[in-house]
Amino acid sequence: MSTLLLFLPPRTRLHAPGRAAPETPNADAPREYDYVLTPDGRETGAEGRAAAAALPAADSVVAVVAESDVSWRRVELPRAGRQMRAALAGKLEESLLDDPDALHFALEPDARGGDSAWVAITSRPWLADHLAQLEAAQVFIERVAPLSWPDEQARGHFFETQGERDAAGIALRWSHADGVATLPLDGGLARQFFTPDLVHAAQWTATPATATAAERWLGTPVTVQTPARRALAVVDNAWNLRQFDLAPRARGVRALRLVSRALMRKPWRPVRYGLAGLALVQLLGLNLWAWHQHRELAARRAAVTATLTDAFPQVRAILDAPVQMQKQLDLLRASAGSVGEQDFETLLGAAALAWPGDRPPTDALAFEPGRLTVSAQGWAPNQIDNFRTQLRSEGWQLDASEGKLTISRATPRGRP
């Protein structure tokens, strides 16, 4: 399943006097986004930069937030249900630098009221504006994910600060179980924080342009990792900043597509394996049961055939054992002078026993093996019904059609 990773441009911030502010893009010009297209979430495919309307198509679209645009707070979540967002704003109000109404909050995956959980915080107008412009260009963002998040495995990533390429323009994004922070490398305070044990236990990466300076500053080798390669980590990560009022609203086919994409992610892999295993077991079980039933049927057919050949050795070719056996029995009965159920005498006796008392003897009848037909001329409907009822009680059936009454042995239940 292909995934398109969109890098949201960092927010524009105020700069100290004497420092040049970055150029503000023309509001009328179409906004462009850096992107990475991955066919499987493990390898990078196409990379580039394009306006929203010109972005390549993909099965899933994930927006990636810049390192400096997300802050983190760990709080005891209130039991607020649908009012969670308002409750978070009130709980965090004293520790926030901005107005809570201008901020967007997102809870860590599977967090519930009463838990101690991490809360990701970013600018709400900035994020809502990007989502609105992308959806206006028919680019539907399924998730908004951070590049780094609090985790038990400590990780450090060195990258260039905006507009500078020398050693003084390198920053470190440090994520661990106690939070996430961006640390400048100029000065000695940041270096004193990383003890040899901590350096040895953490995973270290750096962009190609900062790798040499990072190794010199850290004193140990680091893994070179391009921004595109690093962004692949968000594909299987469960963090999603699209929550509360910025949660995606989808209906119909698009909702089904979002559900199917969610099921294809890594956290759902055990469920997919379990369902596939269950389907395989069911299929194997059905095949084994069919094989067992086939063997039982073949064994019964062989038993019937053996009975026929043992009882009537003169029968050589076995085509339909039950029919051939019945034929041989009829021949034996006829040769012995016995009357069978299909004979004229038996059918005539059945008709005589059930014959209505108010009806004169029939003036015409016809016989074929197993069937006796008499004329229905002059029979009233109630007489035919009484005749049928009497025959049925003795195991016979009566068919009335085209002015004729046909008597035959009733088919036993379960026999075709």
Secondary structure by P-SEA (a helix, b strand, c coil): cbbbbbbccccbbbbcccccccccccccccbbbbbbbbcccccccbbbbbcccccccccbbbbbbccccbbbbbccccccccaaaaaaaaaaccccccccccbbbbbccccccccbbbbbbccaaaaaaaaaaaaaacccccccccccccccbbbbbbbbcccccccccccccccccccccccccccccccccccaaaaaabbbbbccccaaaaaaaacbbbbbbcccccccccccccccccccccccccccaaaaaaaaaaaacccaaaaaaaaaaaaaaaaaaaaaaaaaaaaaaaaaaaaaaaaaaaacccccccccaaaaaaaaaaaaaaaacccccccaaaaaaaaaaaccccccccccccccccbbbbbcccccaaaaaaaaaaaaaacbbbbbcccbbbbccccccccc
